[in-house]
Amino acid sequence: MYSCEKHVEIALDEVIDEHEMPPEIELVQSQERISNRCSFCEEEAKYKISG
């Protein structure tokens, strides 16, 4: 799941609820931000969150 700065807490909650484990958070590299959008608002993603 990708998230912008504004929606990172919501994304973290969803991953925790789905996987019941602490999520991994990675900073999306600037060249990757153009092709990866926030799962909630379509802004450029700043974080990749996985469980």
C-alpha positions as CSV (number, residue, x, y, z in Angstrom):
1,M,0.0,0.0,0.0
2,Y,1.3,3.4,-0.9
3,S,0.6,6.6,1.1
4,C,1.1,10.3,1.1
5,E,2.1,12.2,4.2
6,K,-1.5,13.1,5.0
7,H,-2.8,9.5,5.0
8,V,0.1,7.5,6.5
9,E,-1.7,6.9,9.8
10,I,-4.8,5.5,8.1
11,A,-2.6,3.2,5.9
12,L,-0.7,2.0,9.0
13,D,-4.0,1.2,10.7
14,E,-5.3,-0.7,7.7
15,V,-2.2,-2.8,7.3
16,I,-2.1,-3.6,11.1
17,D,-5.8,-4.6,11.0
18,E,-5.3,-6.8,7.9
19,H,-2.1,-8.6,8.9
20,E,-2.2,-8.3,12.7
21,M,1.6,-7.6,12.7
22,P,3.7,-4.4,12.8
23,P,4.0,-3.0,9.3
24,E,7.2,-2.2,7.4
25,I,7.5,1.4,6.2
26,E,9.8,2.4,3.4
27,L,10.4,5.8,2.0
28,V,9.5,6.0,-1.7
29,Q,12.4,7.3,-3.8
30,S,11.7,10.6,-5.6
31,Q,12.0,9.0,-9.0
32,E,9.4,6.4,-8.0
33,R,6.9,8.9,-6.6
34,I,5.6,9.8,-10.1
35,S,4.4,6.3,-10.8
36,N,3.2,5.4,-7.3
37,R,0.1,7.2,-5.9
38,C,-1.4,7.3,-2.5
39,S,-4.1,4.6,-2.1
40,F,-6.5,7.2,-0.6
41,C,-6.1,10.4,-2.5
42,E,-4.0,9.8,-5.6
43,E,-1.3,12.3,-4.5
44,E,2.3,11.2,-5.1
45,A,3.2,8.5,-2.5
46,K,5.8,9.2,0.1
47,Y,5.6,5.9,1.9
48,K,5.3,2.2,0.9
49,I,3.6,0.3,3.8
50,S,3.5,-3.5,3.8
51,G,2.7,-6.2,6.3
